[in-house]
């Protein structure tokens, strides 16, 4: 819920509330280049379609009447999906190396490029929506409370959780820097505390484990045949319905008194 309305944005949108001008443009698997309108990100990737959708900032929804922009981006840029697959494969036969699945050096370079890419992205959003509050939502440490329920050895949890911490720190720094540079209202939401005790391998987990039956349109990652799972859908390791509610509550709290 935002503003003075007692109803969630989704409910208002579904009921065609005439006081709400709302557009949902989220795209599974998107990276910064899938949002940009011009130029390129720090990897030199130019604006590019995703699932035949035009780059989001080219779709014409942002203007001087836009009052709020919310987004979550960055995990795909640093290759989080590939990192999870790497840790998963190392934990299974015949490899059974288990640990470490640490790619810290490569990830540190990706995080540096992500920060530069976020500078570009935030600047473009700010210029196209000059009167909007801009909110960036971060990522919860989904392995905080366990990992062996998804076949990743427990020894790899510190590395994976630190990855989420470093990703959030990078995003928060980019938001802080651009807010000061552009003299704009920008908010970063760290969902770590919202998901505390609700991460993977808990009875009340707010994060999906393995999802083998993908929802329509979602990507599927192929695994080696010996893994025991032929494929896992991109819904895996993402917030479930309870998790999206935790995210929404964290966003609403962050916007209180700001928007």
C-alpha positions as CSV (number, residue, x, y, z in Angstrom):
1,X,0.0,0.0,0.0
2,X,1.2,3.5,-0.8
3,X,0.0,6.9,0.0
4,X,-3.3,7.3,1.9
5,X,-5.0,4.3,0.3
6,X,-6.0,1.4,2.5
7,X,-5.8,-1.0,-0.5
8,X,-2.7,-2.5,-2.1
9,X,-1.6,-1.2,-5.5
10,X,-2.5,-4.6,-7.1
11,X,-6.0,-4.5,-5.8
12,X,-6.5,-1.0,-7.0
13,X,-5.1,-1.8,-10.4
14,X,-7.2,-4.9,-10.8
15,X,-10.3,-2.9,-10.0
16,X,-9.4,-0.3,-12.5
17,X,-9.1,2.5,-9.9
18,X,-9.3,5.7,-11.8
19,X,-7.2,7.5,-9.3
20,X,-4.2,5.2,-10.0
21,X,-2.1,5.3,-13.1
22,X,0.0,2.2,-12.7
23,X,2.1,0.1,-15.1
24,X,3.8,-3.2,-14.3
25,X,6.8,-3.8,-16.5
26,X,8.9,-6.3,-14.5
27,X,10.6,-8.9,-16.7
28,X,12.1,-12.2,-15.5
29,X,15.8,-12.5,-16.0
30,X,16.2,-8.8,-17.0
31,X,19.6,-7.2,-16.8
32,X,20.5,-3.5,-16.8
33,X,20.7,-3.4,-20.6
34,X,17.1,-4.5,-20.8
35,X,16.0,-1.3,-19.0
36,X,18.3,1.3,-20.6
37,X,17.0,3.8,-23.2
38,X,20.3,4.8,-24.7
39,X,24.0,4.2,-24.4
40,X,25.3,1.1,-22.7
41,X,25.9,-0.5,-19.3
42,X,29.4,-1.0,-17.9
43,X,29.7,-4.3,-19.9
44,X,29.2,-2.4,-23.1
45,X,25.8,-3.9,-23.6
46,X,23.4,-1.7,-25.5
47,X,19.6,-1.5,-24.8
48,X,18.2,-4.8,-25.8
49,X,14.8,-6.5,-25.9
50,X,13.9,-9.3,-23.5
51,X,11.2,-11.8,-24.5
52,X,10.4,-9.4,-27.4
53,X,9.6,-6.6,-25.0
54,X,11.3,-3.3,-25.8
55,X,13.8,-2.0,-23.3
56,X,11.7,-0.7,-20.4
57,X,12.8,2.9,-20.5
58,X,11.9,3.0,-24.2
59,X,8.3,2.0,-23.6
60,X,7.2,5.6,-22.9
61,X,5.7,5.2,-19.5
62,X,7.9,7.6,-17.6
63,X,7.3,11.4,-17.8
64,X,7.0,14.5,-15.7
65,X,3.7,13.2,-14.3
66,X,5.3,10.0,-12.9
67,X,5.5,10.1,-9.1
68,X,7.0,6.8,-8.2
69,X,9.3,4.3,-9.9
70,X,10.2,1.0,-8.2
71,X,12.5,-1.7,-9.4
72,X,14.8,-4.5,-8.4
73,X,17.8,-5.2,-10.7
74,X,21.3,-6.5,-10.4
75,X,21.2,-10.1,-9.5
76,X,21.2,-11.2,-13.1
77,X,23.9,-8.8,-14.1
78,X,26.3,-10.4,-11.7
79,X,25.3,-13.9,-12.8
80,X,23.6,-15.1,-9.6
81,X,21.8,-17.9,-11.4
82,X,25.0,-19.3,-12.8
83,X,26.6,-19.1,-9.4
84,X,23.8,-21.1,-7.9
85,X,24.0,-23.7,-10.6
86,X,27.8,-24.0,-10.1
87,X,27.4,-24.5,-6.3
88,X,24.6,-27.1,-7.0
89,X,26.6,-29.1,-9.5
90,X,29.7,-29.2,-7.3
91,X,27.6,-30.7,-4.5
92,X,26.3,-33.6,-6.6
93,X,27.8,-36.8,-7.9
94,X,30.0,-37.6,-9.7
95,X,31.8,-34.3,-8.9
96,X,31.1,-34.2,-5.2
97,X,33.7,-31.5,-4.7
98,X,31.1,-29.8,-2.5
99,X,33.1,-26.7,-1.7
100,X,34.3,-24.2,-2.3
101,X,32.1,-22.9,-5.1
102,X,33.6,-19.5,-4.5
103,X,33.9,-17.1,-7.4
104,X,34.7,-14.0,-5.2
105,X,37.3,-12.5,-7.6
106,X,35.0,-12.7,-10.6
107,X,32.0,-11.4,-8.6
108,X,34.0,-8.4,-7.2
109,X,34.7,-7.3,-10.8
110,X,31.0,-7.8,-11.7
111,X,29.8,-5.8,-8.7
112,X,32.1,-2.9,-9.7
113,X,30.6,-2.9,-13.2
114,X,27.1,-3.2,-11.7
115,X,27.6,0.0,-9.7
116,X,28.7,1.9,-12.8
117,X,25.7,0.4,-14.7
118,X,23.4,1.5,-11.9
119,X,24.7,5.1,-12.1
120,X,23.7,5.1,-15.8
121,X,20.3,3.5,-15.2
122,X,19.4,5.7,-12.3
123,X,20.4,8.8,-14.2
124,X,18.2,7.8,-17.2
125,X,15.2,7.1,-14.9
126,X,15.7,10.4,-13.1
127,X,15.8,12.4,-16.4
128,X,12.7,10.7,-17.8
129,X,10.7,11.0,-14.5
130,X,11.9,14.3,-13.1
131,X,9.3,14.5,-10.4
132,X,9.4,10.8,-9.2
133,X,10.7,9.2,-6.1
134,X,12.9,6.3,-7.2
135,X,13.0,3.1,-5.1
136,X,15.5,0.2,-5.6
137,X,14.7,-3.0,-3.8
138,X,17.7,-5.2,-2.8
139,X,18.0,-9.0,-2.3
140,X,17.5,-11.2,0.8
141,X,20.2,-13.7,1.8
142,X,18.1,-16.7,0.8
143,X,20.5,-19.2,2.3
144,X,20.7,-17.6,5.7
145,X,18.9,-20.5,7.5
146,X,20.0,-23.5,5.3
147,X,20.9,-24.8,1.9
148,X,21.1,-28.6,2.1
149,X,17.3,-28.9,1.4
150,X,18.2,-27.7,-2.1
151,X,21.3,-30.0,-2.3
152,X,23.9,-27.2,-1.8
153,X,26.4,-28.1,0.9
154,X,26.2,-26.1,4.1
155,X,29.9,-25.1,3.7
156,X,28.9,-22.8,0.8
157,X,26.3,-20.8,2.7
158,X,28.7,-18.1,4.1
159,X,29.9,-17.4,0.6
160,X,26.4,-17.2,-0.9
161,X,25.0,-15.1,1.9
162,X,28.0,-12.7,1.7
163,X,27.2,-12.4,-2.0
164,X,23.8,-11.1,-1.2
165,X,25.3,-8.7,1.4
166,X,27.8,-7.4,-1.1
167,X,25.2,-7.0,-3.8
168,X,23.0,-5.0,-1.5
169,X,25.9,-2.8,-0.4
170,X,26.7,-2.1,-4.1
171,X,23.1,-1.2,-4.9
172,X,22.8,1.0,-1.8
173,X,26.0,2.9,-2.6
174,X,24.9,3.5,-6.2
175,X,21.5,4.8,-5.0
176,X,23.2,7.1,-2.4
177,X,25.7,8.4,-4.8
178,X,23.2,9.2,-7.5
179,X,20.7,10.7,-5.1
180,X,23.4,13.2,-3.9
181,X,24.7,13.9,-7.4
182,X,21.3,14.5,-8.9
183,X,19.7,16.0,-5.8
184,X,16.8,13.5,-6.1
185,X,14.7,11.5,-3.7
186,X,16.0,7.9,-4.1
187,X,15.4,5.1,-1.7
188,X,17.1,1.7,-1.2
189,X,15.2,-1.1,0.5
190,X,17.3,-3.9,2.1
191,X,14.9,-6.8,2.6
192,X,17.3,-8.8,4.8
193,X,15.5,-8.2,8.1
194,X,12.1,-8.8,6.5
195,X,13.1,-12.3,5.4
196,X,14.9,-13.2,8.7
197,X,13.9,-16.7,9.7
198,X,11.8,-17.1,6.5
199,X,14.6,-18.1,4.1
200,X,15.2,-21.5,2.5
201,X,14.9,-24.8,4.4
202,X,12.5,-23.4,6.9
203,X,8.9,-24.7,7.4
204,X,7.5,-21.3,6.7
205,X,10.0,-20.4,4.0
206,X,9.1,-17.3,2.0
207,X,11.5,-18.3,-0.8
208,X,11.0,-21.1,-3.3
209,X,13.4,-24.1,-3.3
210,X,13.4,-26.2,-6.5
211,X,10.6,-25.5,-8.9
212,X,10.5,-28.1,-11.7
213,X,7.2,-27.1,-13.3
214,X,7.8,-23.6,-14.7
215,X,5.0,-21.0,-14.9
216,X,4.1,-19.9,-18.4
217,X,6.9,-17.9,-20.0
218,X,9.6,-18.6,-17.4
219,X,13.1,-19.8,-18.3
220,X,14.3,-23.3,-17.6
221,X,17.9,-24.2,-16.7
222,X,19.1,-27.6,-17.9
223,X,21.1,-29.6,-15.4
224,X,23.4,-32.7,-16.1
225,X,21.4,-35.9,-16.2
226,X,23.2,-37.3,-13.2
227,X,21.9,-34.4,-11.1
228,X,18.6,-36.2,-10.5
229,X,16.7,-33.1,-11.7
230,X,16.4,-32.7,-15.4
231,X,15.7,-29.0,-15.2
232,X,14.8,-26.2,-12.7
233,X,12.6,-23.3,-13.5
234,X,13.6,-19.7,-13.0
235,X,11.0,-19.5,-10.3
236,X,13.5,-21.4,-8.1
237,X,15.3,-19.5,-5.4
238,X,12.9,-16.5,-5.8
239,X,10.4,-15.3,-3.3
240,X,7.1,-17.2,-3.2
241,X,3.7,-15.5,-2.6
242,X,4.5,-14.9,1.1
243,X,7.9,-13.6,0.1
244,X,6.4,-11.0,-2.3
245,X,4.2,-9.9,0.5
246,X,7.3,-9.4,2.7
247,X,8.9,-7.4,-0.1
248,X,5.8,-5.3,-0.5
249,X,5.7,-4.6,3.3
250,X,9.3,-3.6,3.3
251,X,8.7,-1.2,0.3
252,X,5.7,0.4,2.0
253,X,7.7,0.9,5.2
254,X,10.5,2.5,3.3
255,X,8.1,4.9,1.5
256,X,6.3,6.0,4.7
257,X,7.0,9.7,5.1
258,X,8.8,9.8,1.8
259,X,6.0,9.2,-0.7
